Amino acid sequence: MSQFAIRKYEESDAGEFFEAIEESRDHISHWMSWLTPEFSPSDVHEWIAECRRDFETGIKYEHLIVDRGNGQIVGACGLNSFGRLDKLCNLGYWVRASRLGEGAATRATELLRDLAFEELDIIRIEIVIAVGNEASHQVARHVGAIDEGIQNARLLIGEVAHDARMYSMINPRVRRSG
Ligand SMILES: CC(C)(COP(=O)(O)OP(=O)(O)OC[C@H]1O[C@@H](n2cnc3c(N)ncnc32)[C@H](O)[C@@H]1OP(=O)(O)O)[C@@H](O)C(=O)NCCC(=O)NCCS
């Protein structure tokens, strides 16, 4: 069994979650927009409250990645940007600096895929990864996501629009054309 699990946020996670972000500012902010230099503990409280609310209403399903052995918060991941009509969603993840390269993001992606296909009736999961973000491309490849090619100016990181590769995972139970 994998060393990693995913779970919902609790309000009491705020302190440790902020520590995980603090040690990871460089590599997260290189590839993700939300982590600005001003990001503070009060933003963490707001984020956790939002995630808990949105989990209940099904707007998004954000999780912590945790070490099953000692409970440490290893990172975060989630399903969001749902397209209800076509039953699709986006999948995202990050892992704290001190726990990179142990397979946490790969395992979290597998667990979110199972949640999406088995419990949320999702047909298509998208993972959109900036060209050059090699660790993340490797995660997509590890889980067998389909490489659908590069989309122009698809991801805004800071003020810069990055070309990004679109990966998909398709629910094997879905009836497909062709
Ligand atoms: C992408 C990220 C989540 C990966 O987390 P992780 O838990 O280290 O991922 P895993 O251990 O499951 O797999 C990472 C793989 O990438 C590889 N890798 C890491 N850095 C790499 C690099 N610069 N070039 C090529 N491969 C790289 C690792 O060796 C590993 O592959 P392996 O298992 O075949 O050795 C992490 O790097 C991160 O938080 N990045 C910043 C946020 C981000 O980019 N999120 C994704 C946005 S689309």
The ligand as a MOL file (V3000), in Angstrom:
LIG
                    3D

  0  0  0     0  0            999 V3000
M  V30 BEGIN CTAB
M  V30 COUNTS 48 50 0 0 0
M  V30 BEGIN ATOM
M  V30 1 C 5.0260 18.5320 -9.8870 0
M  V30 2 C 5.1410 18.0890 -8.4440 0
M  V30 3 C 3.7570 18.1550 -7.7890 0
M  V30 4 C 5.6630 16.6340 -8.4090 0
M  V30 5 O 5.5580 16.1500 -7.0810 0
M  V30 6 P 6.3250 14.8130 -6.6050 0
M  V30 7 O 5.5860 14.2750 -5.4420 0
M  V30 8 O 7.7500 15.1090 -6.4660 0
M  V30 9 O 6.0600 13.8900 -7.8750 0
M  V30 10 P 6.3870 12.3210 -7.9910 0
M  V30 11 O 7.4220 11.9500 -6.9800 0
M  V30 12 O 5.0940 11.5940 -7.9730 0
M  V30 13 O 6.9620 12.2340 -9.4710 0
M  V30 14 C 7.8690 13.2080 -9.9120 0
M  V30 15 C 8.6610 12.6410 -11.0670 0
M  V30 16 O 9.2650 13.7270 -11.7660 0
M  V30 17 C 10.6640 13.5070 -11.8330 0
M  V30 18 N 11.3040 14.8030 -11.8760 0
M  V30 19 C 11.4480 15.6910 -10.8810 0
M  V30 20 N 12.0870 16.7790 -11.3270 0
M  V30 21 C 12.3250 16.5590 -12.6440 0
M  V30 22 C 12.9530 17.3070 -13.6610 0
M  V30 23 N 13.4360 18.5300 -13.4240 0
M  V30 24 N 13.0350 16.7720 -14.9050 0
M  V30 25 C 12.5340 15.5460 -15.1810 0
M  V30 26 N 11.9140 14.7920 -14.2440 0
M  V30 27 C 11.8160 15.3020 -12.9920 0
M  V30 28 C 10.9670 12.6750 -10.6190 0
M  V30 29 O 12.1940 11.9970 -10.7650 0
M  V30 30 C 9.7630 11.7360 -10.6270 0
M  V30 31 O 9.8750 10.7700 -11.6280 0
M  V30 32 P 10.3780 9.2460 -11.3110 0
M  V30 33 O 9.4090 8.7170 -10.2880 0
M  V30 34 O 10.2380 8.5780 -12.6310 0
M  V30 35 O 11.7640 9.3720 -10.8040 0
M  V30 36 C 6.1360 18.9810 -7.6540 0
M  V30 37 O 7.3370 19.0650 -8.3590 0
M  V30 38 C 5.6020 20.3810 -7.3860 0
M  V30 39 O 4.9980 20.6260 -6.3560 0
M  V30 40 N 5.8290 21.3140 -8.3430 0
M  V30 41 C 5.3600 22.6850 -8.1750 0
M  V30 42 C 3.8630 22.8080 -8.3610 0
M  V30 43 C 3.4360 22.2620 -9.7270 0
M  V30 44 O 4.1340 22.4230 -10.7110 0
M  V30 45 N 2.2540 21.6420 -9.7580 0
M  V30 46 C 1.7280 21.0880 -10.9910 0
M  V30 47 C 1.1240 22.1500 -11.8320 0
M  V30 48 S 0.5330 21.4500 -13.3790 0
M  V30 END ATOM
M  V30 BEGIN BOND
M  V30 1 1 1 2
M  V30 2 1 2 3
M  V30 3 1 2 4
M  V30 4 1 2 36
M  V30 5 1 4 5
M  V30 6 1 5 6
M  V30 7 2 6 7
M  V30 8 1 6 8
M  V30 9 1 6 9
M  V30 10 1 9 10
M  V30 11 2 10 11
M  V30 12 1 10 12
M  V30 13 1 10 13
M  V30 14 1 13 14
M  V30 15 1 14 15
M  V30 16 1 15 16
M  V30 17 1 15 30
M  V30 18 1 16 17
M  V30 19 1 17 18
M  V30 20 1 17 28
M  V30 21 1 18 19
M  V30 22 1 18 27
M  V30 23 2 19 20
M  V30 24 1 20 21
M  V30 25 1 21 22
M  V30 26 2 21 27
M  V30 27 1 22 23
M  V30 28 2 22 24
M  V30 29 1 24 25
M  V30 30 2 25 26
M  V30 31 1 26 27
M  V30 32 1 28 29
M  V30 33 1 28 30
M  V30 34 1 30 31
M  V30 35 1 31 32
M  V30 36 2 32 33
M  V30 37 1 32 34
M  V30 38 1 32 35
M  V30 39 1 36 37
M  V30 40 1 36 38
M  V30 41 2 38 39
M  V30 42 1 38 40
M  V30 43 1 40 41
M  V30 44 1 41 42
M  V30 45 1 42 43
M  V30 46 2 43 44
M  V30 47 1 43 45
M  V30 48 1 45 46
M  V30 49 1 46 47
M  V30 50 1 47 48
M  V30 END BOND
M  V30 END CTAB
M  END
